């Protein structure tokens, strides 16, 4: 039996169970939702157990309360297979008058929510699980902490042993828990298997509508080519028409993207809207990203050597890797990740904004002195635009890099931190 690798979500789950009757853990397949929930659950119902699946679904229609019997917290895995459980759990939470009763895990939003009549407000809380960050998989030393930077730590000290070759491998392997301890060739297969499952079956579960697998492949390739961009569905449709031997209309693109979103394959980065010294039109479109960089490489049909031979593509894939890790870290700090861009092309790759109003500005650069310098200048320019009479000054400015041995603070106050030494 494999040893459980601790997840950042472990502590989040424990805290949320103390405050609500039920916790809903959402996220992509293979991200470790069920395994994490099993560490704290006192009893488990696997809704998709092949030997009991039909019986479980039938029981949810006839006597859903029966399925909830068991020691608490009780884990209901793949609960979305029986949406009627939602209202029954809400009712049980109300009448038991105890916290930490249920954990619900699911790798898709219910395709049919007609049986859900109550939002669950006050009874349910949500936790999003993503594939592992480099810190969770043991590939980051964790010597530099985002929490410390938000707390005002002036100096940092950290190092990493990640080479550019290893970084390329990690981007293609992804953060899938199952792949972490496998030998490299087999580990790389996991993301490809995940991609194949999405294309041929999982995407159809999102809305119970059968989709053309070849169209799904073409869309996912286009999405990979446009990751990190604020591109509308019309642009994705045009890109497919130019680069693929077929055409696809905007409506089909929208329905397919929405299905990918429902099964947590794509997770776009929302726009940040700060108070600025001058009136500037802020671009409000979300920025396109997969939930894990390995999905992009699988969709493009490329591996580590291809990234090393095409540093421009490597840069986009590395950005997706950093976004994944920063989202995981932000969740543990009670924050969210955003992207900023305005009509004057002033941009900030990531803004980590906490609920207490603190925020940090981050530029992502694969590496190299010139790119680090450019990133630092971009951050200083962004900082100068913020109206500190109306909002806090940023807690820190950081250039997050892939290549580089050490973390340090520049004379201008900008932190330079390799992703291989960052943690929450």
N, C-alpha and C positions, 0 to 999 in steps of 0.2 A: 504494500500500500504506500503510495507516494505521500511524502510529508507535506502538510498544508503550508503554503507560503502566506504569511500574514499580508493582509490587504489594508490599504488606507481606509477603505469602506468599513472595516470591522468596527472601529470606534464610532464611526458615524451611525452605524446600525444600532449599536448598543444605546447611544444617546437618544436616538429617535424612538426606540422602544420604550424608553422611560417617560416619553412625553405624549405618546398616542396609543390608541388601542390596537392599531394595525399599521404596518409599514409595507409599502409597495416598492419592491426593488425591480427597476426596469433596466434594460440594456440589451446589447446584441447577444446572440447565441455565442457560447464558448467563452464568455467574458468572466465566468466564475460566480455568477449570481447564486446559483443553487448551492455550490460548495461553500461559499461564504455564509449563506443562511443556515446551512447544516451545522456550522460550528456553534451556533447559539440556540438552535431549535431543540425543543424537548420532544417533539413528535413531528412526523412528516406525512403528508399526503402527496404522492406523485400522480398528478392528474393524467399525465401521458404515459404511464406504465402500460405497455402494450397488452398485458394480461388483464388489466382492469380499466383501461381507458373508456371503453363503451359503457361499462357498468358505472364508472364514476360520473360520466356525463349524464347517464340516465338518472342516477341518484340525485344529481344536482337539480334535476327537473321535478323529481317526486318528493324528495325530503333532503334538501340541501343542508339542513341543520345537522343531520347525521354525519356528514363529512367533516364537520368542524369539531367533533368529539376527539379529545386527546389532550395530553399534557401541553401546557403553554410555556413559551410561545410555540404555536403550531404553525409549521411551514406548509403552505399550499403552493406547490410548484406547478408552473404553467397554468395558473388560475384562469387565464383568458379563454381557455377551452370551454369554460362554463361560466359565462358572464353573470348568470343568476346568483352565483356565489357572492357577488359584491354586496348586494342588498342584504343578504342573509348575514354576512360578516358584520356589516354596519349595524344591523339589529342586535346581534350578539354582543358587540362592543358596548352598545348602549345599555343593555340589560345586565351584563356582567359587572359593569361599572368598575372594571379593572384595566390598567394599562398593560401594554406589551403582550397582547393576546395572540396576534397573528402576524405572520410574515408571508407576503404574497410575492412570488417571483414570476416574471413573464418576459419572453423575448419578442413580444409583439403587442401592439395595442389591439384590444378586441376588435375583430372585423365587424361585428354586429353588436352595438351597444343598446339596442332597443329594450333589453331586459334590465338595464341599469336605470333606476328611477331616481337615485339619490347621489349627489356629488361626492358624498363622504366627508364633507367639510367638518373639521373638528374631531373626526374619528380616524382618518387616514393621514399618513404623511408619506412623502415620496423620496426615494433614493435612487440616483442614476449610477449604475456601474458600467465602467468602460474597461477595455482591455488594460492590462498592467502597464503602469509607468515604468521607466527604466529603473527607478528606485525600488519599486516593488519586485521587479524581476531579478534584482541583485546586480544590475548593470550600471548603476550609479552609486558612487560612494556616499552620497547624501551629506557631504560636508558643508554645503551651503544650503541654508533653510530660508524659504520664502517667509515663514513666520517670523524669523529673526529680522529680516529686512523690513517687514511691516512694523516691527517693534522698534525700529530705529537703530539697529546695530550699524555702527559707522564703518567698521572694517570687516573683511571676510578673509577666510583662509581655506582653500580647498583645492583638490587636484583630481585628475582623472587619468586612467590608463587606456581609455577608449581610443583606438586608432581609427582612421577614416575607413579602413577595410571592415573593421568590426562594426562601425556605425552603419555602414551600408548593409551589412548582414542583419543587424537589429531592425532596421527599417523594413526589410523584406520579411523577416520572421514575424514581426509584430509583437503585440503584448498578449497573445493568447496563452493563458496559463498552461494549457496542455503542451505547448511547444517549448516552453522555457527550459526544461531539463532534457530535451531530446538532442540527439546528435544533429549537427548542422543541416545535413542534407534532408533528413526527415522533418526537422523543424520547419524548413522552408516549405515543405509540402502542405503544412497545416493551413496556411493562408490561401493557398490555391484550392484546397478542398473546401474551405469556407466560401470562397468566391463561387465555386461551382455549385454549392448547395443553394446559395442565394439566387443564382441565375436560373437554376432548373426547378426549384421548388419553394424555397423560403419566401421569395417575393410574392408568390401567389397566396400565401397565408394572410398577407396584410389586409386584403379586402375580398378574399375568396373569388378573385377574378383571374382566370388563366391568362398568362402573358407570353408573348413570343420570346423565347430564350435568346435568339439572335439579336432582337431589338434591345433586350436588357443588357447584353454584352456591349453593344455599341454605345448605349447610353452611359454605362459605367466607364467605358474607355474615355468618352468625352468628358465625363465628370472628373476623371483622373487628369486629363489634359488641362482642365480649367480649375483645378484645386487652388485655393488661395486667391481666387478672383471673385469679384462681385458681378457675376454674369447671370442674366435672366434666362428663363427657359427658351426664349426665342433664339438666343445665342447658342445654347446647347443644341437646339434643333438644326441650326445652320452649320454648326461644327460637324455634326454627324453627317449632314448632307455633303459636306466638302471632303471629309476624311474617310467616310465609309461608303461602301458600294450600295447605298440605299438612302431613302429619305424617311423622315419621321416628323410628324407635325407637332406643334407646340402643345396641343392638348394631350397627346400621348406622352410627351416628355413630362408634363406636369403630373399626370396620373402615375407614371412609373417612379418619378422622384418622390412623390408622396408615399408610395408603397415602400420605397427604400427607407424613408424616414420613419415609417411606422414600425419597421423591424430593426431600427437603430443602426442601419448600415451607414447612412449619412447623418451628419450633425453639423449644421451650418453655424457660423459664428455671428451673433447679432451685432448690430452697430452700436457704438458708444456715443452718447450725446452729452458732452460736457458743457460747462459755462465758459465761453471764450471772451477775450478782451474785445474782439471785433466781430461783427456779424459775418458769419461764413456759412454757406449752405453745406450742410453735412449730408453725405451720401448715406441713406438709411437702409440700403440693400444688405442682406446677409452675405457673408463670405462663405464660399463653398468648401466643405471639407468632408472627407470620410472620417469615420470614428476611429480608424486606425490606418497608419500609412501602408501596411501590408496589403490592404484591400486595393489601394491604388496601384501598387506594383503588380499584383495578381491580375488586375483588370487590363493593365498595359502589357502583360506577358513578359515582364522584365525581372531580372534578379540583381544581386549585389554587383556583379561585374559590369552590368549595363549602367548602373548608377555611377560607378567609378569612371566609366568612359563618357558619361554625359552629366557633367556637374550642374548644368542648368536644371535638368530634371531632378537630380539628386537634391538640389536646393529646395524645390517645391515639396518633394517627399519628406525631407527633413523638417520642413515647416509643419507639415501635418503631424509628424511624430511629436514635435514640441507642443503643438496645440493640444494633442491628447494628454500629455503629461501635465501641462499647466491647468487643464480642466479638472483632472483628478486632484491636483494640489489645491486648486481654488475651492472645490467642494468641501474639503476638510477644514478650510479656513472660514467657511461661511461666506464665500464670494462667488463671483461669476466671471467668466472670460468674455471679452468683447474685442471688436476691431474698430479702428477709427480711420476714416478717410473723408476729405472734404473736396469741394469743387476746385480748389487750388492744388490738388494732389498731395496735400499734407497728409501723411499716413502714419499710423502706428499699428504694428502687426498684432499686438495683444495688449489689452488693458485688463489687469486683474482688479476688480472693484469689489470691495468687501461691504457688508451690510452697514458697518459703522462709518462708512464714508471714506475710508482710506482706499487708496488705489496706487498701483504701480504700473509704469509704462515699460513695455518690453519690445525690443526689435530682435528678430530672429535672423541670424546670418550663419551660413554653413561654416565660414571661417576665412582667415586671411586678414592681414592688417588693414588693407584698404576698405574691405567690407565692414570691419569692426569700426573703423573711423567714420565711415558713412552712416552706420547705424547710430553711433553716438551723436553725430551732428543732427540726425533726424529727431532723436529724442530731445535734445536741447531745444531745437526749433519748436517741437510740440509743447514742451514745458513752457516756453515763452508765450504761447498763445492762450494759456489757461488763465482765467480771471480768478486770482486767489482771494479777491474780495467776496466772491460768491461761493467758492468751494475750496477745499483743502488743496495745498500744493501736493504733488505726487510724493509718496513715501520713498520711492526709489526709481531710478532709471537703470535699465539693464539691457545689455546686448547679450542675448543667449546664443551660444555658439556650439558647433559640432566638433570643430577641430581646435585644439588648444589644450595645453597640459594643466594650466592653473587658472584659478579664479582670483580676481584682483579688483581693486577700486582705482580707477584712473584719477588723475589730478583734478579733472573737471567734475568728479563725483559720480561718474557713470560706472556701474559695475559691469565687468565682463565675466560671464559665468559659462563654462562648458556644461552642456546638458548632462554629461557624465558625472557631475558632482552635485546636482540639484535635487532637493526634496521639498516636501510641503513645509 
